Amino acid sequence: MKFKFAIMMFLTIFSMSGCAYIQKAKRTDELENENQNLRARIVQLQNEKTKEIEHVVEQKDRELSELEKAKLELEEALKKEIGSYKAKLEMTERGLVITFLSEVFFASGKDIIREDGKESIRRVAEVLNRDVPNSNVAIEGHTDKQPIKYSGWQSNWELSSARALAVLHYLVDECKVVPTRLSANGYGEFRPVAANDTKENMQKNRRVEIVILPSKISKVTKGVLK
């Protein structure tokens, strides 16, 4: 009896062990399938991300190509101003920046555009309308740090804002640039590009910048305003 009982106990334990082994093996297979599914999903997400990145890069390249073309056109159109160091072109993180010394457009303390300055604006507008018709454009006015004394403006804020708006209105009214593309800002003396310690440096700070603003841009090159 004892022997039979021992055999029965052995068979019971063996059977239980066998079931446990089968269950464990089954769970192992389930986990392996889950891991395979996860790995496949990871590969899928990586492929989707790669395609998304490629699309963004292609878009940036297209936009940069448009700006580079516009830069070449503007270098030719503004050859006189660039050659006399009264204008410069610069590719920045914001976009293509066209910087004019204020004297190109305005007499001291004034916001009425000079006749020869209008010609410079017209040449810029031709490129805006022809080469980058879908890009937004910001016009920014800047001054030196000298306080307003005789021109009647309340401060350099008002003067810089009025000059930016004068250029904006000329682009819209006379050059047929679509107004929804444009914005104007006046920064007064608070975004200098040089110390306000010499006449030459103050001249650099008195400027109007026309910034062509693509939605995305990846490459930065620099020019020099002497």
Secondary structure, 3 states (H helix, E strand, C coil): CHHHHHHHHHHHHHHHHHHHHHHHHHHHHHHHHHHHHHHHHHHHHHHHHHHHHHHHHHHHHHHHHHHHHHHHHHHHHCHHHHHCCCEEEEECCCCEEEEEEHHHCCCCCCCCCCHHHHHHHHHHHHHHHHCCCCCEEEEEEECCCCCCCCCCCCCHHHHHHHHHHHHHHHHHHCCCCCHHHEEEEECCCCCCCCCCCCHHHHHHHCEEEEEEECCCCCCCECCCCC
